Amino acid sequence: MSTELLAEELKKIRACSKIVEIESSGECSLLYCGDEDGVLIAVASYYDWVYAKMVAEGSLKPHMWHCSEVFYTPYGLYSFARSIGELARKIAEKKPIVYAQTRLALERLAEMEE
């Protein structure tokens, strides 16, 4: 699976203005998709499927920006697809919902710090 191709597709459909690969391993890649508010996108593949989990950047503290943390946090949304183009479209469609979850996540993190 090519994260470069996904980054190009996300830029092409204007889902992300800036994309940075934060982490890459044989199993997963973590992308930062920057706009007015950023999101983290953990991307992996399984046989003929590509899938991603997207969380708002405020949902995880910076030291937790790793694929495993993104996949296991209760916040965010998954997308499953058969192609990179389809995955990019699904990510773009779900992005507003992820931003709506940000407020809840920030409230929970504030409670944990008290």
C-alpha positions in Angstrom: 0.0 0.0 0.0 1.3 3.4 -1.0 0.9 6.2 1.5 2.2 8.6 -1.1 -0.8 7.7 -3.4 -3.2 8.2 -0.5 -1.6 11.6 0.3 -2.0 12.6 -3.4 -5.7 11.5 -3.5 -6.5 13.4 -0.2 -4.9 16.5 -1.6 -6.6 16.1 -5.0 -10.1 15.9 -3.4 -9.1 18.8 -1.0 -9.6 16.7 2.1 -6.1 17.8 3.4 -4.1 20.8 2.5 -0.9 19.5 4.1 0.1 15.9 4.7 3.1 14.6 6.6 4.1 11.0 7.2 4.8 10.7 10.9 5.5 7.0 11.2 5.9 4.1 8.8 6.4 0.4 9.5 5.7 -2.8 7.6 2.2 -3.0 9.1 1.0 0.6 9.3 1.7 4.2 8.4 0.6 7.3 10.3 -0.2 10.5 8.5 -0.9 14.0 9.8 -3.5 15.7 7.7 -3.3 19.4 8.4 -6.0 22.0 7.8 -7.7 24.4 10.2 -7.7 21.5 12.6 -5.5 18.5 12.0 -6.3 14.8 12.0 -4.1 11.8 12.4 -4.8 8.9 10.0 -3.4 5.4 10.7 -3.4 3.4 7.4 -2.9 -0.3 6.9 -3.9 -3.1 4.5 -5.2 -6.6 4.8 -5.4 -8.8 1.7 -7.4 -6.8 -0.9 -8.6 -4.2 1.7 -7.1 -0.9 2.7 -8.3 0.6 5.9 -7.7 3.7 8.1 -8.6 5.1 11.4 -8.8 8.9 11.7 -8.8 10.9 14.9 -8.6 14.6 15.6 -5.0 15.6 16.6 -6.3 16.9 19.9 -7.7 13.5 20.8 -4.1 12.2 21.5 -1.2 13.9 23.2 1.8 14.3 20.9 3.9 11.6 22.6 1.1 9.1 21.8 1.1 9.8 18.0 1.8 6.2 16.9 -0.3 3.8 14.8 -1.1 1.5 17.7 -2.4 4.5 19.8 -4.6 5.7 17.0 -6.1 2.3 16.4 -6.8 1.6 20.1 -8.1 5.0 21.2 -11.9 5.0 21.6 -12.1 8.2 19.6 -12.2 8.5 15.8 -13.7 6.6 12.9 -12.6 3.7 10.7 -12.9 3.5 7.0 -12.6 0.4 4.9 -12.2 0.3 1.1 -10.9 -1.8 -1.9 -8.9 1.0 -3.4 -6.9 4.1 -2.3 -9.2 6.4 -4.1 -12.3 4.9 -2.4 -10.5 5.2 1.0 -9.6 8.8 0.4 -13.3 9.6 -0.4 -14.5 7.9 2.8 -11.9 9.7 4.9 -13.1 13.0 3.4 -16.7 12.2 4.1 -16.0 11.3 7.8 -13.7 14.2 8.6 -16.5 16.5 9.9 -17.7 13.8 12.2 -14.2 13.3 13.6 -14.0 17.1 14.3 -17.3 16.9 16.2 -15.8 14.2 18.4 -12.8 16.4 19.3 -14.7 18.4 21.9 -15.7 15.2 23.8 -12.1 13.9 23.6 -10.6 17.2 24.9 -13.1 17.2 27.8 -12.0 13.6 28.7 -8.3 14.4 28.5 -8.8 17.4 30.8 -10.6 15.2 33.3 -7.6 12.8 33.3 -5.2 15.6 34.0 -7.0 16.8 37.1 
